[in-house]
């Protein structure tokens, strides 16, 4: 009996064996659950990434149909296609791009300004996949469609664009490409993309010496400022008369500070010698009702005795032996010295006449291409590059930007895909 009990007992699972079986069963259950959860996460990941791409690009959630298509694209490794679909949303143009461009249009660099001919033209160029280098040289302008009942484009106010915005008109469907020369009356050879829009003139050609237009073009389109470009080793032969050679009675300030910016800036800003922004200084100091002025062939300024605007001889007694501007010829001294690292194009000569050719010089630099990509990265990823992985991605997108014939929409798409997991 005892032997029978012993044998019977040996045929039943011991407590240890029971625990082992329970653990095996539990492990199998957990493995199954983890597999389900893992599969679910992959699916949710693609969907969440699609939603994030859409919200980063358009600022709004996608429709269910769009979300499903984008999710499928991402799961299939076609993230750029998903991003391109997101950019079909009108809010990408009316909200995202408007906010992206607006700070470029004013000295305060604020987004809180009305739509204007500068911002509308950049939005149109991006929408139509136009070579982005054209923003600094082309005879191009975007206006609202003629059937919208808007005020006509005016050289002396911004009513046309404010009506576009106030009436919440879809910019994706209702911006029309035209030329500045056919609308504003500027000669085609005097047009230079956004540089010669009314909004840019109001902000950067108003009063002063026209150096502001050059400085803010550097900041907005090359992501650099004069302070970082100082080079006291170049020839000062093109520095204008208004720059004192001994500010505060100390010539060392000029030699070690002032000269560093002006040796490069003044020969380039000479390209704007025939432009000004005319307004009633006393009653309209900010130029709300002012207009761009250009001295065409045959025009003679009463002060300079040439086509050169009188602002180019402002404060001429500060140093009467300084450079006197005779025309709008420009030269890029920064092709030599430390600022050669801005990557100037070897296919251009580095000199010319007028704002159009000078805009081409800037837009064909490596710094211009790099700047556009970095701005898009900041806008969509909501942060600057922070590590080697980010910097490698930016370099890759610069190459892609160039190979796509400077299509900025491609940069937006690639950036959105890169940061869809952020």
C-alpha positions as CSV (number, residue, x, y, z in Angstrom):
1,X,0.0,0.0,0.0
2,X,2.7,2.3,0.9
3,X,4.5,1.2,-2.3
4,X,1.3,1.9,-4.3
5,X,1.0,5.3,-2.7
6,X,4.6,6.0,-3.5
7,X,4.2,5.0,-7.2
8,X,0.9,6.9,-7.5
9,X,2.5,9.9,-6.0
10,X,5.4,9.7,-8.3
11,X,3.0,9.8,-11.3
12,X,1.4,13.1,-10.2
13,X,3.1,16.5,-10.8
14,X,5.0,17.8,-7.8
15,X,4.5,21.4,-6.6
16,X,7.8,22.3,-8.4
17,X,6.5,20.8,-11.6
18,X,3.2,22.5,-11.3
19,X,4.9,25.9,-10.9
20,X,7.1,25.2,-13.9
21,X,4.0,24.4,-16.0
22,X,2.3,27.5,-14.8
23,X,5.3,29.6,-15.7
24,X,5.5,28.1,-19.2
25,X,1.8,28.8,-19.7
26,X,2.2,32.4,-18.4
27,X,5.3,33.0,-20.6
28,X,3.4,31.8,-23.7
29,X,0.5,34.1,-22.9
30,X,2.8,37.1,-22.4
31,X,4.7,36.3,-25.6
32,X,1.4,36.3,-27.5
33,X,0.3,39.6,-25.8
34,X,3.6,41.2,-26.6
35,X,3.4,40.2,-30.2
36,X,-0.1,41.7,-30.4
37,X,1.0,44.9,-28.7
38,X,4.1,45.1,-30.9
39,X,2.0,44.7,-34.0
40,X,-0.4,47.2,-32.7
41,X,2.4,49.7,-32.1
42,X,3.8,49.3,-35.6
43,X,0.3,50.1,-37.0
44,X,-0.3,52.9,-34.5
45,X,3.2,54.3,-35.2
46,X,2.6,54.7,-38.9
47,X,-0.7,56.3,-38.2
48,X,0.6,58.6,-35.5
49,X,3.5,59.6,-37.7
50,X,1.1,60.4,-40.6
51,X,-0.9,62.6,-38.2
52,X,2.2,64.3,-36.9
53,X,3.5,65.0,-40.5
54,X,0.1,66.5,-41.4
55,X,-0.1,68.7,-38.3
56,X,3.5,69.9,-38.7
57,X,3.0,70.9,-42.3
58,X,-0.6,72.1,-42.4
59,X,-1.2,72.9,-38.7
60,X,-4.4,70.9,-38.7
61,X,-5.4,67.2,-38.3
62,X,-5.9,65.3,-41.6
63,X,-9.2,63.9,-42.7
64,X,-9.7,60.2,-42.2
65,X,-9.2,59.6,-46.0
66,X,-6.0,61.6,-46.1
67,X,-4.7,60.0,-42.9
68,X,-5.3,56.5,-44.2
69,X,-3.5,57.2,-47.4
70,X,-0.6,58.8,-45.6
71,X,-0.4,55.9,-43.2
72,X,-0.2,53.5,-46.1
73,X,2.5,55.6,-47.8
74,X,4.6,55.6,-44.6
75,X,4.2,51.9,-43.9
76,X,5.3,51.3,-47.5
77,X,8.4,53.5,-47.1
78,X,7.0,56.4,-49.1
79,X,7.1,59.1,-46.4
80,X,7.8,61.9,-48.8
81,X,4.7,61.0,-50.8
82,X,2.7,61.2,-47.5
83,X,4.2,64.7,-46.8
84,X,3.4,65.9,-50.3
85,X,-0.2,64.8,-49.7
86,X,-0.2,66.8,-46.5
87,X,1.0,69.9,-48.4
88,X,-2.1,69.7,-50.6
89,X,-4.0,71.0,-47.6
90,X,-4.7,74.7,-48.1
91,X,-3.6,75.6,-44.6
92,X,0.0,74.7,-45.6
93,X,-0.1,77.8,-47.8
94,X,-2.4,80.1,-45.9
95,X,-1.0,79.4,-42.4
96,X,2.3,77.5,-42.3
97,X,4.0,79.3,-45.2
98,X,2.6,82.7,-44.4
99,X,4.0,82.4,-40.9
100,X,7.3,81.0,-42.3
101,X,7.8,83.9,-44.6
102,X,6.3,86.9,-42.7
103,X,9.3,87.5,-40.5
104,X,11.5,88.1,-43.6
105,X,9.3,91.0,-44.6
106,X,10.0,93.4,-41.8
107,X,12.9,94.7,-39.6
108,X,11.2,93.5,-36.4
109,X,11.3,90.0,-37.9
110,X,7.8,89.4,-36.5
111,X,5.2,87.0,-37.8
112,X,2.4,89.4,-36.8
113,X,2.2,91.4,-40.1
114,X,-0.5,91.3,-42.8
115,X,0.0,89.3,-46.0
116,X,1.8,91.4,-48.5
117,X,3.3,91.1,-52.0
118,X,6.6,89.8,-50.6
119,X,5.0,86.9,-48.6
120,X,2.4,86.1,-51.2
121,X,5.1,85.9,-53.9
122,X,7.3,83.5,-51.9
123,X,4.2,81.4,-51.1
124,X,3.4,81.2,-54.8
125,X,6.9,80.3,-55.8
126,X,6.9,77.4,-53.3
127,X,3.4,76.3,-54.4
128,X,4.4,76.2,-58.1
129,X,7.7,74.4,-57.5
130,X,9.7,77.3,-59.0
131,X,13.5,77.4,-58.5
132,X,13.7,79.1,-55.2
133,X,16.8,81.1,-56.2
134,X,14.4,83.2,-58.3
135,X,13.2,85.0,-55.1
136,X,16.2,87.3,-55.4
137,X,16.3,88.0,-59.1
138,X,13.2,87.2,-61.1
139,X,10.6,89.4,-62.6
140,X,7.8,87.7,-60.7
141,X,4.8,88.7,-58.5
142,X,1.8,86.8,-57.2
143,X,-1.6,88.5,-56.8
144,X,-5.1,87.4,-56.0
145,X,-7.2,86.1,-58.9
146,X,-9.0,88.7,-60.9
147,X,-12.5,87.2,-60.2
148,X,-12.3,87.6,-56.4
149,X,-13.5,91.2,-56.3
150,X,-10.4,92.4,-54.5
151,X,-9.0,96.0,-54.6
152,X,-6.5,96.2,-57.5
153,X,-2.8,95.8,-56.7
154,X,-1.4,99.3,-55.8
155,X,2.1,100.7,-55.7
156,X,1.1,102.8,-52.7
157,X,-0.8,100.6,-50.3
158,X,-1.3,96.9,-49.2
159,X,-5.1,96.8,-49.6
160,X,-5.1,94.0,-52.2
161,X,-3.3,91.5,-49.9
162,X,-5.0,92.6,-46.7
163,X,-8.3,91.9,-48.4
164,X,-7.0,88.4,-49.5
165,X,-6.2,87.7,-45.9
166,X,-9.2,89.3,-44.2
167,X,-11.6,87.4,-46.5
168,X,-9.8,84.2,-45.7
169,X,-9.3,83.4,-49.3
170,X,-7.6,80.2,-50.1
171,X,-4.1,81.1,-51.2
172,X,-3.5,77.6,-52.6
173,X,-6.2,78.0,-55.2
174,X,-6.3,81.8,-55.7
175,X,-2.8,83.2,-56.1
176,X,-1.9,84.0,-59.7
177,X,1.5,84.4,-61.1
178,X,2.3,87.5,-63.0
179,X,5.3,89.9,-63.5
180,X,6.3,92.9,-61.5
181,X,7.1,94.8,-64.7
182,X,3.5,94.3,-66.0
183,X,1.9,95.4,-62.7
184,X,4.2,97.8,-60.9
185,X,5.7,99.5,-63.9
186,X,9.3,98.7,-63.0
187,X,11.5,97.9,-66.0
188,X,12.0,94.1,-66.2
189,X,15.8,94.6,-65.9
190,X,15.2,96.5,-62.6
191,X,13.1,93.7,-61.0
192,X,14.9,91.4,-58.4
193,X,12.3,89.0,-57.0
194,X,11.2,89.9,-53.5
195,X,13.8,92.6,-53.2
196,X,11.8,94.9,-55.4
197,X,8.4,94.1,-53.9
198,X,6.6,97.0,-52.3
199,X,6.7,95.3,-48.8
200,X,10.4,94.9,-49.0
201,X,10.9,98.4,-50.1
202,X,8.7,99.8,-47.3
203,X,10.8,97.9,-44.7
204,X,14.3,98.1,-46.1
205,X,14.6,100.8,-48.7
206,X,12.8,103.4,-46.6
207,X,15.0,106.3,-45.5
208,X,18.6,105.4,-44.5
209,X,21.2,104.3,-47.0
210,X,19.8,101.1,-48.5
211,X,22.3,99.1,-46.5
212,X,19.3,97.7,-44.5
213,X,18.1,95.9,-47.6
214,X,21.4,94.2,-48.0
215,X,21.8,93.3,-44.3
216,X,18.3,91.8,-44.0
217,X,18.8,89.9,-47.3
218,X,21.9,88.3,-45.7
219,X,20.0,87.5,-42.5
220,X,16.9,86.1,-44.2
221,X,18.4,84.3,-47.2
222,X,21.9,83.4,-46.1
223,X,21.3,83.0,-42.4
224,X,24.2,85.2,-41.5
225,X,24.8,88.8,-40.3
226,X,27.4,91.4,-40.8
227,X,29.0,90.8,-37.4
228,X,30.0,87.3,-38.4
229,X,31.4,88.4,-41.8
230,X,33.7,91.1,-40.5
231,X,37.0,91.1,-42.4
232,X,39.5,93.9,-41.9
233,X,41.9,92.5,-44.4
234,X,40.1,93.6,-47.6
235,X,40.5,96.9,-49.5
236,X,38.4,99.8,-48.1
237,X,38.3,101.6,-51.4
238,X,34.5,101.3,-51.9
239,X,33.4,102.5,-48.5
240,X,31.2,105.6,-48.8
241,X,31.7,109.1,-47.5
242,X,29.1,108.8,-44.7
243,X,31.3,106.4,-42.7
244,X,33.5,108.3,-40.4
245,X,37.2,107.3,-40.5
246,X,37.6,108.3,-36.9
247,X,34.4,107.8,-35.0
248,X,34.6,109.6,-31.6
249,X,38.0,110.9,-32.7
250,X,39.5,107.4,-32.6
251,X,40.6,106.0,-36.0
252,X,41.3,102.7,-34.4
253,X,37.6,102.0,-34.1
254,X,37.2,102.5,-37.9
255,X,40.3,100.3,-38.7
256,X,39.4,97.5,-36.3
257,X,35.6,97.5,-36.4
258,X,33.8,99.6,-39.0
259,X,36.0,98.7,-41.9
260,X,35.3,95.0,-41.3
261,X,31.7,95.2,-42.4
262,X,31.8,98.1,-44.8
263,X,34.6,96.7,-47.1
264,X,32.3,93.9,-48.2
265,X,28.9,95.5,-47.7
266,X,29.3,98.8,-49.5
267,X,30.5,97.4,-52.8
268,X,27.5,94.9,-52.9
269,X,24.9,97.4,-51.6
270,X,25.8,99.7,-54.5
271,X,23.6,97.4,-56.6
272,X,20.6,99.2,-55.0
273,X,21.8,102.7,-56.0
274,X,18.8,103.6,-58.1
275,X,16.1,102.6,-55.6
276,X,14.3,104.4,-52.8
277,X,11.0,104.3,-51.0
278,X,9.2,107.5,-51.2
279,X,6.7,108.6,-48.5
280,X,5.5,111.6,-46.5
281,X,8.1,111.6,-43.7
282,X,6.1,113.9,-41.5
283,X,2.6,112.5,-41.9
284,X,3.4,108.9,-42.9
285,X,6.7,108.0,-41.2
286,X,6.3,104.3,-41.6
287,X,5.4,104.6,-45.3
288,X,1.9,103.0,-45.1
289,X,1.0,104.9,-48.3
290,X,4.5,105.2,-49.7
291,X,5.8,103.5,-52.9
292,X,9.0,102.1,-54.4
293,X,10.9,104.6,-56.5
294,X,13.4,103.7,-59.2
295,X,15.6,106.0,-61.4
296,X,15.4,104.5,-64.8
297,X,17.6,105.4,-67.8
298,X,17.7,109.1,-68.4
299,X,16.6,110.0,-64.8
300,X,18.8,112.5,-63.0
301,X,18.7,113.0,-59.3
302,X,19.0,116.7,-58.4
303,X,21.4,116.0,-55.6
304,X,23.8,113.5,-57.2
305,X,23.5,114.7,-60.8
306,X,23.1,111.1,-62.0
307,X,20.7,108.2,-61.7
308,X,22.0,107.5,-58.2
309,X,19.6,108.3,-55.4
310,X,20.5,111.1,-53.1
311,X,20.6,108.8,-50.1
312,X,23.9,107.4,-51.4
313,X,25.5,110.8,-50.7
314,X,23.9,111.3,-47.3
315,X,26.4,112.7,-44.7
316,X,29.0,113.1,-47.4
317,X,31.0,115.5,-45.3
318,X,31.8,112.8,-42.7
319,X,34.8,111.9,-44.9
320,X,34.8,113.7,-48.2
321,X,37.5,111.6,-49.6
322,X,35.4,108.5,-49.3
323,X,33.9,106.6,-52.2
324,X,31.3,108.5,-54.3
325,X,28.7,106.2,-55.9
326,X,28.4,107.0,-59.6
327,X,26.2,104.1,-60.8
328,X,24.8,100.7,-59.6
329,X,27.8,98.6,-60.4
330,X,28.7,96.1,-57.7
331,X,31.5,93.8,-56.8
332,X,31.8,91.0,-54.3
333,X,35.0,91.5,-52.3
334,X,33.9,88.6,-50.1
335,X,35.0,86.1,-52.8
336,X,38.4,86.5,-51.3
337,X,39.4,86.1,-47.7
338,X,37.5,84.4,-44.9
339,X,34.1,84.9,-46.5
340,X,35.0,82.8,-49.5
341,X,33.6,80.0,-47.2
342,X,30.1,81.2,-48.1
343,X,30.5,79.2,-51.2
344,X,30.3,81.6,-54.1
345,X,29.4,80.1,-57.5
346,X,32.4,79.6,-59.9
347,X,30.0,80.0,-62.8
348,X,29.4,83.7,-61.9
349,X,31.9,86.6,-62.2
350,X,31.4,88.2,-58.8
351,X,30.6,91.6,-60.2
352,X,27.9,93.2,-62.3
353,X,25.3,96.0,-62.4
354,X,22.0,96.3,-60.5
355,X,20.0,94.3,-58.0
356,X,19.0,91.5,-60.3
357,X,22.6,90.3,-61.0
358,X,23.6,90.9,-57.4
359,X,20.6,88.8,-56.3
360,X,21.8,86.0,-58.5
361,X,25.3,86.2,-56.9
362,X,23.8,85.7,-53.4
363,X,21.2,83.0,-54.4
364,X,23.8,80.8,-56.1
365,X,26.0,80.6,-53.0
366,X,26.3,77.5,-50.8
367,X,25.2,79.7,-47.9
368,X,21.8,80.4,-49.6
369,X,21.0,76.7,-50.1
370,X,22.1,75.8,-46.6
371,X,20.1,78.6,-45.1
372,X,16.8,77.6,-46.7
373,X,17.2,74.0,-45.5
374,X,18.0,75.1,-41.9
375,X,15.0,77.4,-41.8
376,X,12.7,74.7,-42.9
377,X,14.2,72.3,-40.4
378,X,13.6,74.8,-37.6
379,X,10.1,75.4,-38.7
380,X,9.0,71.8,-39.1
381,X,11.1,70.0,-36.4
382,X,10.5,72.9,-34.0
383,X,14.2,72.9,-33.1
384,X,17.6,73.5,-34.7
385,X,20.0,70.7,-35.5
386,X,21.4,69.4,-32.2
387,X,23.7,66.5,-33.1
388,X,25.7,64.8,-35.9
389,X,22.6,62.9,-37.1
390,X,20.7,66.1,-37.5
391,X,23.6,67.8,-39.3
392,X,24.1,64.8,-41.6
393,X,20.4,65.0,-42.5
394,X,20.6,68.7,-43.2
395,X,23.6,68.1,-45.5
396,X,21.6,65.4,-47.3
397,X,18.7,67.7,-47.8
398,X,20.9,70.5,-49.1
399,X,22.1,68.1,-51.8
400,X,18.5,67.1,-52.5
401,X,17.4,70.7,-52.6
402,X,19.9,71.4,-55.3
403,X,19.2,68.3,-57.3
404,X,15.5,69.1,-57.3
405,X,16.3,72.4,-59.0
406,X,15.9,74.3,-55.7
407,X,12.3,73.0,-55.0
408,X,11.6,74.1,-51.4
409,X,8.6,71.9,-51.2
410,X,10.9,68.9,-51.4
411,X,12.8,70.2,-48.4
412,X,9.6,70.6,-46.4
413,X,8.6,67.0,-47.3
414,X,12.0,65.5,-46.4
415,X,12.2,67.4,-43.1
416,X,8.7,66.4,-42.1
417,X,9.5,62.7,-42.6
418,X,12.8,63.0,-40.7
419,X,11.0,64.6,-37.7
420,X,7.9,62.5,-37.8
421,X,9.1,60.6,-34.8
422,X,9.9,63.7,-32.7
